[in-house]
Structures are given as structure tokens and as C-alpha cells.
Amino acid sequence: YYLIAIGMFTGCRISEICNLKSQCVDAKSFSVLDSKTYAGTREVPLHSALEPLMKFLKKNTYDDFIIPGLSSSNQQVQRSKGMIQKFSRLKKELGFGPEHGFHSFRSTIAHELENAGVNEVHAARILGHSVRSITYGLYSGKSDFDILYASFSALDLGINARHFEAD
């Protein structure tokens, strides 16, 4: 549940979420320090609907990870391995085929950012994609976080904070 909620509202890769440590989460964002690409190392704004859940998870972790208790005792030594398998089984049980996967959340977030008119450079930085232009990719290197946060928080994904409030 937590993994899916975070994926839905951030577009993060499953491995980025599984490796997210609680000390990398604050009230408005979290830092992805372990990503498959250089551009994937980034500060991700928290959608306002996700803020209560992240606060709850940070407060209740017992092993320093936002998603606690995952094992890396597998051939790839990846915390995400078991969750990838569980997600795959769940989506099949719900009737989704191979064209849908955890990565579909990234596509949805990209689609929603585009439809909201968010600048493509800002969307790329939120999703951890490289910016290929010389001006913004090489020389700028970073977007103002307040602009990214405002862009991201403005998305209406059909779910609000009430859905994620914890007791």
C-alpha cells in the first residue's frame, strides 16, 4: 500500500522508494540519493496529499527506511526485489496485463505534469530525467525548489490528504 501510494504521487522508481531513508524526508520533499542515473539523484517535492503519509511513515520506521522491513537477501542484493514481485502478482490479480507496471506511475505523473502546463525542464527534474540542453542541462543544473513544489502540488490526481491520514 505505502509503496503504491508513494509511487502514484511521485513517479519515483520502485527501487528509489524502497531505498529511501527516513532522514532524507522532510515536510515538503525527500531526497533520492540512490538512483539508477545521475539525474535521478534529486529532491522530490511531496504532493500535499502525500504529506500526512510520509510524516506517518517517517515517525513509525524501525529500520531507518520509509518502507521498513524489506530484505536485500537476494541474488541482486536489492531491497526492491521482493516488492517488484509482490506488485507484479497484485496487478495480475487485479486484471492488469504486462503493459502496466510500476513504471506506469512515472508515465501518469509525466502526463499530468504536461497537462497542467508544467515546464518540461521542471517536469524532467521532478522525475529525475536528464535535461539535454546546454543552457538548462549543463549550465543551470538545478531548478528552484519552490517552483517545483508549486508545480507538483497543483496536480489534481483525484486523491487528497484525507485518504492518507493515519491515526
Helices and strands as residue ranges (DSSP letters): H 2-10, H 14-18, G 22-24, E 29-32, E 42-45, H 51-60, H 81-93, H 104-115, H 120-127, I 134-140, H 145-153, G 161-164
